[in-house]
Amino acid sequence: MSQKKKIRIFSSFQEQEDEMIDYWASITPLKRLEHLHEMVIASFGLTDDKIKNPQLSRSLKIISYKS
């Protein structure tokens, strides 16, 4: 099944901030860790090749938390 995304239009930055605070408070610590992992991968431009072969990603080492 494909996952549906909700699009929400905010009328102020405060409303957006409140929504994000509520979201982060509502998810589990493991889900927060998954989001952090995705942000690190996106921030450093990592690919599967770089994650599986640490020599390609300079001194950055990714530790997998998945079993």
Summary of the structure (lengths in Angstrom):
residues: 67
radius of gyration: 16.1
end to end distance: 23.9
largest distance: 46.5
contacts: 100
relative contact order: 0.09
helix: 58%
strand: 0%
